[in-house]
Amino acid sequence: MTESRTRILTEIALTIALAAVLNALKLWRMPQGGTISLVMLPLFVLAVRRGPIVGLVAGALYGVVDFLIDPYPPVHWAQYLLDYPVAYLMCGLAGIAAPAWRNAVERGRQARAVWTSVVPAIALGATARWGVHWLSGVVFFGAYAPEGQPVWLYSLVYNSYVPLSAILCATAALAVLPVLSRVVPVAGSRQG
Amino acid sequence: MKVPTTFGQYVPIESPVHSLDAKVKLGLVAAFTVALFMVDGFPGLGALGAATVAAVAISRVPWRIAVRGVKTVLVILLFTLIVHALRFDAATVALVRIGPVSIDSGGLRTGLFFVTRIVLLVVGTSLLTLTTTPVQLTDAIERLLRPLERFGFPAGDVAMMLTIALRFIPTTAAEAEKIVVAQTARGARFREGGLLARARAYVPVLVPLFVNLFRRAEDLATAMEARCYRGGVGRTRLHPAVMGAGDWAVLCCASVGLIALGVLL
């Protein structure tokens, strides 16, 4: 194991810890599970700094930890997989912005890159997570749809806490990422 | 804004269930879940319910805490019962009829069956997290994933990441609390304005939290490597969780008993 691999391992672990703390600061909790919170922010930040593979691993492991410390009793094992590890794994897709972000940091153009790369990448990760929760809702919670409302629409609306949370996360990421790139650069040397 | 300082559901008391190996408890929860979905009548549910009551009693977990999970699925339980019991068909031989709506005895029985099954599932599976620390669970998951190392799956690294994460949740929460108090003293308002305004108010808290997170990750990696950490493969433990004869006996007898209940009732 190389030096950087150990550091990535600890970054993933501490990112999961921070995500668990931010998840506890719930702004809104849905009746059948799901919260508006900043839980995705650490996963997005790590993914943008370290790339999609690290982001996907952190997301999937956070899903496991979230179930261990704050479980919403699952109705089926497949629903557990979808709503926990698979859903959070999708946040790691924000890592596709990593090369562009690294390039922008090297050139000192972070202000532009957050809008052209980071925000679209966060939107992609959040949309993918929304899609997984939507699928879980259609398959396992479709019976709760009000009479006359299509199940797909019910699940889409119910899980709209994901895009709302993503907007909050993107707002916070705009402030957090540029500071991190100066104070704790990915290369590892401290400048602040 | 108050940062929670307690995470997880573990109830720290001494009991025979608490002292069982976490792998045994994972195995029993799996057997219990399989049995629960195999039984197709109330006698089977009654037997599994008795087993659940016995397990909670032996665990010495207060009943108030053991059934707490049921509260979170109350909406699902009510809906399940209503959807099975209510009929809008005038031709139905009803138990009770109020206008066009009636309650059918067959539907009510089916609804009660599903509701009981969900309640037993919630209480039974909650007992695992109520009597096992997250770190013990992580160790058990690592042990169960270890055969996958042959195919290149980094079970040791995964267990290490989960252990560090669980260990640092209280530390991170305490740090967040400290920063929140400091920013509140400087005039920050976390409960005023809309969602976006609140998210912006968090920024002075989030920036130092993230900076400290990545600095701590660097320090931790350096400390681990200074102690010759070279990945999870072949890593030994100071206190290895070894399954004793009692653990094996409980696992075999209880699993066989649960599956037999599922098959016979």
Interface residues (C-beta under 8 A of the other chain):
Chain A: M1 E3 R5 T6 R7 L9 T10 E11 I12 A13 L14 T15 I16 A17 L18 A20 V21 A24 L25 L27 P31 Q32 I36 L38 L41 P42 V45 L61 V64 V65 L68 I69 D70 P71 Y72 P73 V75 W77 A143 Y144 L164 I167 L168 T171 A172 A175 V176 V179 L180 V183 V184 G188 R190 G192
Chain B: M1 V3 P4 F7 G8 Q9 T33 G69 T72 V73 V75 I76 F79 V83 I118 L121 V122 T125 S126 T129 P134 L137 T138 I141 D157 V158 M160 M161 L162 T163 I164 A165 L166 F168 I169 T171 T172 A173 A176 L195 L196 R198 A199 R200 Y202 V203 L206 V207 L209 F210 V211 L213 F214 R215 R216 A217 E218 L220 A221 M224 E225 Y229 R230 G231
